[in-house]
Amino acid sequence: MKIFKFGGASVKNAEGVRNLYKVLRKTDHKNTIIVVSAMGKTTNSLEKLVDLYFKKNEKLYEHLAEIENFHQIIVKNLFGSKLSSVHTLIKNIIKELKEVLKTNRSLDYSFVYDQVVPFGEILSTTIIHKFLISNQIESVWLDARTCIKTDSYYRNSNLNWNLTIEKINSQIKSGNTYITQGFIGSDLNNFTTTLGREGSDYSASIFAYAINACDVTIWKDVPGVLNADPRYFSETTLLHHVSYREAIELAFYGASVIHPKTLQPLQRKEIPLYVKSFLNPMKNGTSIAKGKSLVPSIPCFILKPNQTLLRLFSLDFSFIIEENISDIFKLLHLYQMRVELIQNSAISFSVCISDKYDRLNELVAKFQSKYNVEITNNLNLYTIRHFDQNAIDKIKNNGKKILLEQRTQNTVQFIAD
């Protein structure tokens, strides 16, 4: 079997769903598991819904009605006069979401997030499943929560590999076409969990590993893996081939085209990953497999915005040594900070972090008992893999103030305002 994964941009409207259908028609869609994200910006809308819920904002149900209306418009465009049964399905899913909000008693933001936000994937896969069936592509709708089993670390859960493999293989039968959700799973109490933002790619690789798939294809709105994100860089080049190791490095540093956890399972079983354009499905795109590091061999640029730089200075000018650094990392872990870059000197320690869980103030309060703390927010972290001087000049000469620079043999990083 093979795995296809379609992201939110590829199914953001009715035309996108029709294009998914055309891709399946142009490829051999039998014996395929199709992993789908929420439509367009639905995940963002559902995240806003969670915020409104915790703020007890009176616009909560008005916003939920907008989410329903967005999907009903897509249903109307896809099914026309035959929409009644699908229209009812969407209403029932929204009704179920309302019930989750009304009956919830938990004050844990991450738990509530994971019970609410995955409805985006449930909505998208329901619509796509019904559309494919109405156009003579027989498919089986599979609830990923019944087979992707995780712990209860909500919003970034860890996979129970053995149980997941067992569950997937008990439900997947060779020869069928399956439609399932990316990003979501469930814990041992059957509460919904998520695999981390943009985790649908990881879902695809989990299914691939479990069934020993022949390959995985991620369908995107770009021609393949580029050497820079076109949202931030005006000049980009298609990478025809990337080795597993190099792709893992790029993902680690924040290349948005591939989820960081996606590649390890594929590498273990040497399952090739293809990144292709859903607009030009017959083009080769990028292959990620064994072989040369990069083809062509050129610098790769990665930008992570909205970073925070913390600088810690010892209160008594004593050295910051191993014991201090160990304590610092324990606190970074405790307050769920993603560490992007570190640098230390005799009496100072600098760390660039992503405050995903909005716990920076708690962390800083803890640090201030032992250190003088300088905080700089809203920074950009630039990473260049396989850099040369021209690549460095592109970043340094763009008028940004460089606050911190770090180099290794193959990688240079800058924190800039």
C-alpha positions as CSV (number, residue, x, y, z in Angstrom):
1,M,0.0,0.0,0.0
2,K,1.0,3.6,-0.3
3,I,0.1,6.8,1.6
4,F,-1.1,10.1,0.2
5,K,-1.3,13.1,2.5
6,F,-3.2,16.3,1.6
7,G,-2.7,19.4,3.7
8,G,-5.2,22.2,4.5
9,A,-4.1,24.4,1.6
10,S,-4.9,21.6,-0.9
11,V,-8.5,21.2,0.4
12,K,-9.2,24.8,1.4
13,N,-12.4,25.0,-0.8
14,A,-14.6,23.1,-3.2
15,E,-12.1,23.5,-6.0
16,G,-9.4,22.0,-3.9
17,V,-11.5,18.9,-3.1
18,R,-12.3,18.5,-6.8
19,N,-8.5,18.7,-7.5
20,L,-7.8,16.0,-4.9
21,Y,-10.3,13.9,-6.8
22,K,-8.5,14.6,-10.1
23,V,-5.1,13.7,-8.5
24,L,-6.6,10.3,-7.4
25,R,-8.0,9.7,-10.9
26,K,-4.6,10.5,-12.5
27,T,-2.8,8.2,-10.0
28,D,-3.5,4.6,-9.0
29,H,-5.7,5.4,-5.9
30,K,-6.5,1.8,-5.0
31,N,-4.5,0.3,-2.1
32,T,-4.0,3.8,-0.7
33,I,-4.5,5.5,2.7
34,I,-5.4,9.2,2.2
35,V,-4.5,11.3,5.2
36,V,-6.2,14.7,5.2
37,S,-5.8,17.9,7.3
38,A,-8.5,20.4,8.3
39,M,-9.7,22.6,5.4
40,G,-7.9,25.9,4.8
41,K,-7.6,27.9,8.1
42,T,-10.1,25.8,10.0
43,T,-7.5,24.8,12.7
44,N,-6.8,28.5,13.3
45,S,-10.6,29.2,13.6
46,L,-11.0,26.3,16.1
47,E,-8.0,27.6,18.1
48,K,-9.8,30.9,18.3
49,L,-12.9,29.1,19.4
50,V,-11.0,27.5,22.3
51,D,-9.7,31.0,23.3
52,L,-13.3,32.4,23.2
53,Y,-14.4,29.5,25.3
54,F,-11.9,30.1,28.1
55,K,-12.6,33.9,28.0
56,K,-16.3,33.2,28.3
57,N,-16.8,35.4,25.3
58,E,-20.4,35.9,24.2
59,K,-19.3,35.5,20.5
60,L,-18.4,31.9,21.0
61,Y,-21.4,30.4,19.3
62,E,-21.4,33.1,16.6
63,H,-17.9,32.1,15.8
64,L,-18.9,28.4,15.8
65,A,-21.7,29.2,13.3
66,E,-19.1,30.8,11.0
67,I,-17.0,27.6,11.1
68,E,-20.2,25.6,10.2
69,N,-21.1,28.0,7.4
70,F,-17.6,27.8,5.9
71,H,-18.0,24.0,5.6
72,Q,-21.6,24.1,4.4
73,I,-20.7,26.5,1.6
74,I,-18.1,23.9,0.4
75,V,-20.7,21.2,0.7
76,K,-23.2,23.2,-1.4
77,N,-20.5,23.9,-4.1
78,L,-19.6,20.2,-4.2
79,F,-23.0,18.5,-4.0
80,G,-25.5,21.0,-5.3
81,S,-29.0,19.7,-5.1
82,K,-27.8,16.4,-3.7
83,L,-26.4,18.0,-0.5
84,S,-29.1,17.2,2.0
85,S,-27.5,14.1,3.6
86,V,-24.0,15.7,3.7
87,H,-25.5,18.9,5.0
88,T,-27.1,16.9,7.9
89,L,-23.8,15.1,8.6
90,I,-22.0,18.5,9.0
91,K,-24.8,19.8,11.3
92,N,-24.5,16.7,13.5
93,I,-20.7,17.1,13.8
94,I,-21.1,20.7,14.8
95,K,-23.8,19.7,17.2
96,E,-21.4,17.2,18.8
97,L,-18.8,20.0,19.1
98,K,-21.3,22.2,20.8
99,E,-22.0,19.4,23.3
100,V,-18.3,19.1,24.0
101,L,-18.2,22.8,24.9
102,K,-21.3,22.6,27.0
103,T,-20.4,19.6,29.0
104,N,-16.7,20.2,29.6
105,R,-15.6,20.6,33.2
106,S,-11.9,20.7,32.7
107,L,-9.8,23.8,33.3
108,D,-6.8,22.4,31.4
109,Y,-6.4,24.5,28.3
110,S,-4.4,21.8,26.4
111,F,-7.0,19.1,27.2
112,V,-9.9,21.2,25.9
113,Y,-7.8,22.2,22.9
114,D,-7.4,18.5,21.9
115,Q,-11.2,17.9,22.4
116,V,-12.1,20.8,20.1
117,V,-9.5,21.5,17.4
118,P,-9.6,17.9,15.9
119,F,-13.2,18.5,14.7
120,G,-11.5,20.3,11.7
121,E,-10.1,17.0,10.5
122,I,-13.4,15.2,11.2
123,L,-15.3,17.7,9.1
124,S,-12.8,17.7,6.2
125,T,-12.6,13.9,5.9
126,T,-16.4,13.5,6.1
127,I,-16.9,15.9,3.2
128,I,-14.1,14.4,1.1
129,H,-15.2,10.8,1.8
130,K,-18.8,11.6,0.6
131,F,-17.6,13.5,-2.4
132,L,-15.4,10.6,-3.6
133,I,-18.2,8.1,-3.2
134,S,-20.5,10.3,-5.1
135,N,-17.9,10.3,-7.9
136,Q,-17.4,6.5,-8.1
137,I,-14.3,6.3,-6.0
138,E,-15.2,3.8,-3.3
139,S,-13.5,4.6,0.0
140,V,-13.6,3.7,3.7
141,W,-13.8,6.5,6.3
142,L,-11.4,5.6,9.1
143,D,-11.5,7.4,12.4
144,A,-7.8,7.9,13.2
145,R,-8.6,8.1,16.9
146,T,-9.4,4.4,16.9
147,C,-5.9,3.4,15.8
148,I,-3.4,6.3,16.5
149,K,-2.9,5.6,20.3
150,T,-0.9,8.1,22.4
151,D,-0.1,9.1,25.9
152,S,-2.1,12.0,27.6
153,Y,0.4,14.8,26.8
154,Y,-2.2,17.0,25.2
155,R,-1.3,19.2,22.2
156,N,1.9,17.3,21.6
157,S,1.3,13.7,22.5
158,N,3.8,10.8,22.3
159,L,2.9,7.8,20.3
160,N,2.3,4.3,21.8
161,W,4.0,2.6,18.8
162,N,3.2,-1.0,19.7
163,L,-0.5,-0.4,20.3
164,T,-0.8,1.9,17.3
165,I,0.8,-0.7,14.9
166,E,-1.6,-3.4,16.3
167,K,-4.7,-1.2,15.9
168,I,-3.8,0.0,12.4
169,N,-3.1,-3.5,11.1
170,S,-6.4,-4.8,12.6
171,Q,-8.4,-2.1,10.6
172,I,-6.5,-1.7,7.3
173,K,-7.2,-4.3,4.6
174,S,-5.2,-4.4,1.4
175,G,-6.9,-3.3,-1.8
176,N,-9.1,-0.6,-0.2
177,T,-8.9,3.2,-0.4
178,Y,-9.1,4.8,3.0
179,I,-9.8,8.4,4.0
180,T,-8.5,9.3,7.5
181,Q,-7.4,12.3,9.5
182,G,-4.0,13.6,10.1
183,F,-2.8,15.3,13.4
184,I,-5.2,13.4,15.7
185,G,-5.2,10.3,17.9
186,S,-6.5,9.2,21.3
187,D,-5.1,8.2,24.7
188,L,-5.8,5.1,26.7
189,N,-9.0,6.7,28.1
190,N,-10.1,7.4,24.5
191,F,-9.9,11.2,24.9
192,T,-8.8,12.9,21.7
193,T,-5.1,13.9,21.5
194,T,-3.1,15.8,18.9
195,L,0.4,15.2,17.6
196,G,1.6,18.8,17.5
197,R,0.7,21.6,15.1
198,E,1.2,20.6,11.5
199,G,1.3,17.0,12.7
200,S,-0.6,15.5,9.7
201,D,2.7,14.6,7.9
202,Y,3.7,12.7,11.0
203,S,0.4,10.8,10.9
204,A,1.1,9.8,7.3
205,S,4.5,8.4,8.3
206,I,3.0,6.5,11.3
207,F,0.5,4.7,8.9
208,A,3.4,4.0,6.5
209,Y,5.6,2.5,9.2
210,A,2.8,0.4,10.6
211,I,1.8,-1.2,7.2
212,N,5.2,-1.2,5.6
213,A,4.0,1.1,2.8
214,C,5.9,1.3,-0.4
215,D,6.1,5.1,-0.3
216,V,4.5,8.3,1.1
217,T,3.5,11.3,-1.0
218,I,2.8,14.6,0.5
219,W,0.8,16.8,-1.8
220,K,1.4,20.6,-1.4
221,D,0.9,23.9,-3.1
222,V,4.6,24.1,-4.0
223,P,6.5,22.1,-6.6
224,G,8.3,20.1,-3.9
225,V,10.9,20.9,-1.2
226,L,12.4,24.3,-1.9
227,N,15.7,25.7,-0.5
228,A,13.7,28.5,1.1
229,D,10.1,29.3,2.1
230,P,8.6,31.5,-0.7
231,R,6.5,33.3,2.0
232,Y,9.7,34.8,3.3
233,F,12.3,34.6,0.6
234,S,11.9,35.9,-3.0
235,E,14.4,33.6,-4.7
236,T,13.8,29.8,-4.3
237,T,15.1,26.7,-6.0
238,L,13.5,23.2,-6.1
239,L,15.5,20.5,-4.5
240,H,15.2,17.4,-6.6
241,H,16.6,15.0,-4.0
242,V,17.2,15.3,-0.3
243,S,18.7,12.5,1.9
244,Y,16.9,11.3,5.0
245,R,19.6,12.8,7.2
246,E,19.5,16.2,5.5
247,A,15.7,16.3,5.5
248,I,15.8,15.6,9.3
249,E,18.3,18.4,9.8
250,L,16.1,20.8,7.8
251,A,13.0,19.8,9.7
252,F,14.8,20.1,13.0
253,Y,15.7,23.7,12.2
254,G,12.2,24.5,11.2
255,A,11.8,23.9,7.4
256,S,8.0,24.1,7.2
257,V,7.5,21.8,4.3
258,I,8.0,18.7,6.5
259,H,7.0,18.0,10.1
260,P,10.0,17.3,12.3
261,K,8.8,13.9,13.5
262,T,7.8,12.7,10.0
263,L,11.1,11.4,8.8
264,Q,12.5,9.1,11.5
265,P,9.9,6.3,11.0
266,L,10.4,6.4,7.3
267,Q,14.2,6.3,7.5
268,R,14.0,3.2,9.8
269,K,12.3,1.2,7.1
270,E,13.8,3.1,4.1
271,I,10.3,4.1,2.9
272,P,10.7,6.9,0.2
273,L,8.9,10.2,0.8
274,Y,7.9,12.3,-2.2
275,V,6.8,15.9,-2.0
276,K,4.8,16.9,-5.0
277,S,2.5,19.7,-6.2
278,F,-1.2,18.9,-6.2
279,L,-1.5,21.5,-9.1
280,N,1.0,19.5,-11.3
281,P,0.7,15.9,-10.0
282,M,2.6,14.3,-12.9
283,K,5.8,16.4,-12.1
284,N,8.5,14.6,-10.2
285,G,8.7,17.0,-7.2
286,T,11.2,16.1,-4.5
287,S,12.3,12.6,-3.4
288,I,13.5,12.1,0.1
289,A,15.4,8.8,0.4
290,K,18.9,7.4,0.6
291,G,21.5,9.0,-1.5
292,K,23.3,12.3,-1.9
293,S,22.7,15.0,0.8
294,L,21.2,17.6,-1.6
295,V,20.6,17.7,-5.4
296,P,21.4,20.5,-6.3
297,S,23.9,21.2,-3.6
298,I,23.0,24.8,-2.6
299,P,22.5,26.8,0.6
300,C,19.1,26.3,2.3
301,F,17.4,29.1,4.2
302,I,15.0,28.7,7.1
303,L,13.2,31.4,9.0
304,K,11.4,31.0,12.4
305,P,9.6,34.2,13.4
306,N,8.1,35.2,16.8
307,Q,11.1,34.0,18.8
308,T,12.1,35.1,22.3
309,L,15.7,35.6,23.4
310,L,16.4,35.2,27.1
311,R,19.7,36.3,28.6
312,L,20.5,35.1,32.1
313,F,23.2,36.8,34.1
314,S,24.4,35.4,37.5
315,L,23.5,37.8,40.3
316,D,26.9,37.6,42.0
317,F,29.1,37.4,38.9
318,S,29.8,33.7,39.6
319,F,30.4,31.3,36.7
320,I,27.4,29.7,35.1
321,I,28.6,26.1,35.1
322,E,27.2,22.6,34.6
323,E,25.0,22.6,37.7
324,N,23.4,25.9,36.7
325,I,22.9,24.8,33.1
326,S,21.2,21.6,34.3
327,D,18.8,23.6,36.4
328,I,18.1,26.0,33.5
329,F,17.1,23.1,31.2
330,K,15.0,21.5,33.9
331,L,12.9,24.7,34.1
332,L,12.8,25.0,30.3
333,H,11.4,21.5,30.1
334,L,9.0,22.1,33.1
335,Y,7.5,25.2,31.4
336,Q,7.3,23.5,28.0
337,M,9.6,25.7,26.1
338,R,11.0,24.7,22.7
339,V,14.7,25.5,22.7
340,E,16.0,26.7,19.4
341,L,19.5,27.9,20.1
342,I,21.8,28.3,23.2
343,Q,25.0,30.1,23.9
344,N,26.8,30.6,27.1
345,S,29.8,32.5,28.5
346,A,31.4,32.6,31.9
347,I,28.7,34.6,33.7
348,S,25.8,34.6,31.1
349,F,23.5,32.1,29.4
350,S,21.5,33.0,26.3
351,V,18.6,30.8,25.0
352,C,16.3,31.4,22.0
353,I,12.9,29.8,22.7
354,S,9.4,29.3,21.2
355,D,6.7,30.0,23.8
356,K,4.1,27.7,22.3
357,Y,2.2,27.2,25.6
358,D,2.2,30.9,26.6
359,R,4.1,30.2,29.9
360,L,7.0,32.7,29.4
361,N,5.9,34.9,32.4
362,E,5.9,31.9,34.7
363,L,9.4,30.8,33.5
364,V,10.9,34.3,33.9
365,A,9.5,34.7,37.4
366,K,11.3,31.4,38.3
367,F,14.5,32.5,36.7
368,Q,14.5,35.9,38.4
369,S,15.1,34.3,41.8
370,K,18.6,33.3,40.7
371,Y,19.5,35.5,37.7
372,N,19.2,38.9,36.2
373,V,17.0,38.2,33.1
374,E,16.9,40.2,29.9
375,I,13.9,39.4,27.6
376,T,13.7,40.3,23.9
377,N,10.5,39.3,22.1
378,N,9.3,39.1,18.5
379,L,12.7,38.1,17.0
380,N,13.5,36.2,13.9
381,L,15.7,33.1,13.9
382,Y,17.5,32.6,10.5
383,T,19.2,29.3,9.8
384,I,21.4,28.6,6.7
385,R,22.4,25.0,6.0
386,H,25.4,24.5,3.7
387,F,26.1,28.2,3.9
388,D,28.6,30.2,1.8
389,Q,29.5,33.9,2.1
390,N,26.9,35.0,-0.4
391,A,24.2,33.3,1.6
392,I,25.4,34.9,4.9
393,D,25.4,38.3,3.2
394,K,21.8,37.9,2.1
395,I,20.8,37.8,5.7
396,K,23.2,40.3,7.2
397,N,22.7,42.9,4.5
398,N,18.9,43.1,4.8
399,G,19.0,45.8,7.4
400,K,18.3,43.6,10.4
401,K,20.2,44.0,13.6
402,I,22.0,40.7,14.5
403,L,21.7,40.0,18.2
404,L,23.4,36.6,18.3
405,E,25.3,34.5,15.8
406,Q,26.4,30.9,15.9
407,R,28.2,28.7,13.4
408,T,29.0,25.0,13.0
409,Q,30.7,23.3,10.0
410,N,27.5,23.1,7.9
411,T,25.1,25.5,9.6
412,V,25.0,29.2,10.6
413,Q,22.2,30.8,12.7
414,F,21.3,34.4,13.4
415,I,18.9,35.9,15.8
416,A,17.7,39.2,14.4
417,D,15.2,41.9,15.3
